[in-house]
């Protein structure tokens, strides 16, 4: 029997919604989980893509072209997160270092490498230029190896 009073109808709907929402969410989760586990959702996607690969390619390319800035930002954000950084910590470090590499103190064009300790979870250390970041990786982040390399250069070169 429909309510003549709109407010009473809304209240009844809210009560019904609140009472059943958890059941709805659980059904949705179970259905979604079953699709994923059984591979049905992947299979549907595979079939759709196989029907017209040219259209799929164009659709993907169009999406990338239309959303390039957003995709780049999301990729950068994800890379920073994996290294234990956030946009805020990156910006703070960039300002503190005045846009210079933390090792060689040279200005960096473009984005800097967010250096981090290779532990779980990763701990941010500083912002480096690509060369210094690669060098640390080659020296396995070991101060002992880096000091040995410095001693070698002093022994065999003009470095004092």
C-alpha positions as CSV (number, residue, x, y, z in Angstrom):
1,X,0.0,0.0,0.0
2,X,1.7,3.2,-1.1
3,X,2.2,6.0,1.4
4,X,0.3,9.2,0.8
5,X,2.8,11.1,2.9
6,X,6.1,11.4,1.0
7,X,8.2,11.7,4.2
8,X,6.7,8.5,5.6
9,X,7.5,6.7,2.3
10,X,11.1,7.9,2.4
11,X,11.5,6.8,6.0
12,X,10.1,3.4,5.2
13,X,12.6,3.1,2.3
14,X,15.5,4.1,4.5
15,X,14.6,1.5,7.1
16,X,14.3,-1.2,4.5
17,X,17.5,-0.2,2.9
18,X,19.4,-0.1,6.2
19,X,18.0,-3.6,7.1
20,X,19.0,-5.2,3.8
21,X,22.2,-3.4,2.8
22,X,24.6,-5.9,4.4
23,X,22.8,-8.8,2.7
24,X,23.0,-7.0,-0.6
25,X,26.7,-6.2,-0.2
26,X,27.5,-9.8,0.8
27,X,25.6,-11.2,-2.2
28,X,27.5,-8.8,-4.4
29,X,30.9,-9.8,-2.9
30,X,30.1,-13.5,-3.2
31,X,29.0,-13.2,-6.8
32,X,32.0,-11.0,-7.7
33,X,34.4,-13.4,-5.9
34,X,32.9,-16.4,-7.7
35,X,33.3,-14.7,-11.0
36,X,36.9,-13.9,-10.3
37,X,37.8,-17.3,-8.8
38,X,36.0,-19.1,-11.7
39,X,37.6,-16.8,-14.2
40,X,34.3,-15.9,-15.7
41,X,34.9,-12.2,-15.6
42,X,38.3,-12.6,-17.3
43,X,36.7,-14.9,-19.8
44,X,34.0,-12.5,-20.7
45,X,36.6,-9.7,-21.1
46,X,38.7,-12.0,-23.3
47,X,35.7,-12.9,-25.5
48,X,34.7,-9.2,-25.9
49,X,38.3,-8.3,-26.9
50,X,38.6,-11.2,-29.3
51,X,35.4,-10.3,-31.1
52,X,37.0,-7.1,-32.5
53,X,40.7,-6.6,-31.7
54,X,40.9,-3.5,-33.8
55,X,38.1,-1.8,-31.9
56,X,39.6,-2.9,-28.6
57,X,43.0,-1.4,-29.6
58,X,41.4,1.8,-30.7
59,X,39.3,1.9,-27.5
60,X,42.4,1.4,-25.3
61,X,44.5,3.9,-27.3
62,X,41.7,6.5,-27.2
63,X,41.4,6.1,-23.4
64,X,45.1,6.5,-22.9
65,X,45.2,9.5,-25.2
66,X,42.2,11.1,-23.4
67,X,43.5,10.4,-19.9
68,X,47.3,10.7,-20.3
69,X,47.8,13.2,-17.5
70,X,45.7,11.2,-15.1
71,X,47.4,7.9,-16.0
72,X,50.9,9.5,-15.6
73,X,49.9,11.0,-12.2
74,X,48.5,7.6,-11.0
75,X,51.6,5.7,-12.2
76,X,53.9,8.3,-10.4
77,X,51.8,8.1,-7.2
78,X,51.9,4.3,-7.3
79,X,55.7,4.3,-7.8
80,X,56.2,6.7,-4.9
81,X,53.9,4.6,-2.7
82,X,55.9,1.4,-3.4
83,X,59.0,3.3,-2.4
84,X,57.4,4.5,0.9
85,X,56.8,8.1,-0.3
86,X,53.8,10.3,-0.7
87,X,53.3,13.4,-2.8
88,X,53.6,15.5,0.4
89,X,56.9,13.9,1.5
90,X,58.3,14.2,-2.0
91,X,57.4,17.9,-2.2
92,X,58.8,18.6,1.3
93,X,62.1,16.8,0.4
94,X,62.3,18.6,-3.0
95,X,61.9,22.0,-1.3
96,X,64.4,21.1,1.4
97,X,67.0,19.9,-1.1
98,X,66.3,23.0,-3.4
99,X,65.8,20.7,-6.4
100,X,69.4,19.3,-6.1
101,X,70.5,15.7,-5.9
102,X,71.2,14.7,-2.3
103,X,74.5,13.2,-3.2
104,X,76.1,15.1,-6.1
105,X,74.3,18.4,-5.3
106,X,73.6,18.9,-9.1
107,X,70.3,20.3,-10.3
108,X,67.9,17.7,-11.7
109,X,65.8,18.3,-14.8
110,X,62.5,16.5,-14.7
111,X,61.5,14.3,-11.8
112,X,64.0,13.1,-9.2
113,X,64.4,9.5,-8.1
114,X,62.8,8.9,-4.7
115,X,65.5,6.9,-2.9
116,X,64.4,4.5,-0.1
117,X,65.8,1.8,2.2
118,X,65.1,-1.6,0.8
119,X,63.3,-2.9,3.8
120,X,59.6,-3.8,4.5
121,X,58.0,-1.3,4.6
122,X,60.3,0.9,2.6
123,X,61.7,4.0,4.3
124,X,62.3,7.2,2.3
125,X,65.9,8.5,2.4
126,X,66.2,11.4,-0.1
127,X,65.8,12.6,-3.7
128,X,68.6,11.7,-6.1
129,X,69.5,12.2,-9.7
130,X,69.2,9.2,-11.9
131,X,73.0,8.6,-12.1
132,X,73.4,8.7,-8.3
133,X,70.4,6.4,-7.8
134,X,71.7,3.9,-10.3
135,X,75.2,4.1,-8.7
136,X,73.8,3.3,-5.2
137,X,71.9,0.3,-6.7
138,X,75.1,-1.0,-8.4
139,X,76.9,-0.7,-5.1
140,X,74.1,-2.6,-3.4
141,X,73.5,0.3,-1.1
142,X,76.6,-0.7,0.9
143,X,78.7,2.0,2.4
144,X,81.6,-0.5,2.7
145,X,81.6,-1.0,-1.1
146,X,81.2,2.7,-1.8
147,X,84.1,3.6,0.5
148,X,86.2,0.9,-1.2
149,X,85.4,2.4,-4.6
150,X,86.3,5.9,-3.4
151,X,89.6,4.5,-2.0
152,X,90.3,2.8,-5.4
153,X,89.7,6.0,-7.2
154,X,92.0,8.0,-4.9
155,X,94.7,5.3,-5.3
156,X,94.5,5.2,-9.1
157,X,93.4,8.7,-10.1
158,X,93.9,12.3,-9.5
159,X,91.3,12.5,-6.8
160,X,92.4,13.7,-3.4
